[in-house]
Amino acid sequence: MTYNEASKKATVKYMKGNLKQINVRFKKKEYEQLIKPLIDKSGEPVATYIKVALKEKLQRDFPGQIPDDAITDNDNE
């Protein structure tokens, strides 16, 4: 399937209506020398790793309030 202007427009519309993007800042040296190399060892993309870590922390801090199927890495859900 060719990714054309109509596909691009539909993707942008979906993302605006269904996804929330947040920015997280790290010190460059800390990210490059510590965070990224360790996440790379896990074999997961950085965004996935952060989402899983966030969900695990929320589940520890707020028992019973965050279902296991919440905070997925599948942006199409």
C-alpha positions in Angstrom: 0.0 0.0 0.0 1.4 3.4 -1.0 1.5 6.0 1.7 0.0 9.0 0.0 -1.4 12.4 1.1 -4.8 10.9 2.0 -3.1 8.3 4.2 -0.9 11.0 5.8 -4.0 13.2 6.5 -5.9 10.2 8.0 -2.9 9.4 10.2 -2.5 12.9 11.5 -6.2 13.2 12.2 -6.1 9.9 14.1 -3.1 11.0 16.1 -4.6 14.3 17.0 -7.8 12.8 18.1 -6.6 9.7 19.9 -3.0 10.2 21.2 -1.3 12.5 23.6 2.4 13.2 23.2 4.5 14.2 26.1 8.1 15.4 26.2 10.6 14.1 28.7 13.9 15.8 29.1 17.1 14.2 30.3 20.6 15.6 30.7 22.3 14.7 27.4 25.3 13.0 29.1 23.1 11.0 31.4 20.8 9.8 28.6 23.7 8.9 26.2 26.0 7.3 28.8 23.5 5.6 31.2 19.9 5.5 30.2 20.1 4.7 26.4 22.8 2.0 26.7 20.9 0.2 29.4 17.5 0.4 27.6 19.2 -0.8 24.4 20.4 -3.9 26.4 16.7 -4.7 27.2 16.0 -5.0 23.5 12.9 -2.7 23.8 12.4 0.7 22.1 13.0 3.6 24.5 9.3 4.6 24.4 8.1 1.1 25.2 10.6 0.9 28.1 9.4 4.2 29.5 5.7 3.2 29.2 6.3 -0.1 31.0 8.3 1.6 33.7 5.6 4.2 34.2 2.9 1.6 34.4 4.8 -0.5 36.9 5.5 2.6 39.1 1.8 3.7 39.0 0.7 0.1 39.9 3.0 0.1 42.9 2.0 3.6 44.1 -1.7 3.1 43.4 -2.6 -0.6 43.9 -5.7 -1.7 42.2 -6.2 1.6 40.2 -4.1 0.8 37.1 -5.3 -2.3 35.2 -2.8 -4.6 33.6 -4.1 -3.7 30.2 -3.7 0.0 30.7 -0.8 2.0 29.3 -0.1 -0.2 26.3 2.6 0.4 23.7 0.0 -0.2 21.0 -1.0 3.3 19.8 -3.9 1.8 17.8 -5.9 0.8 20.9 
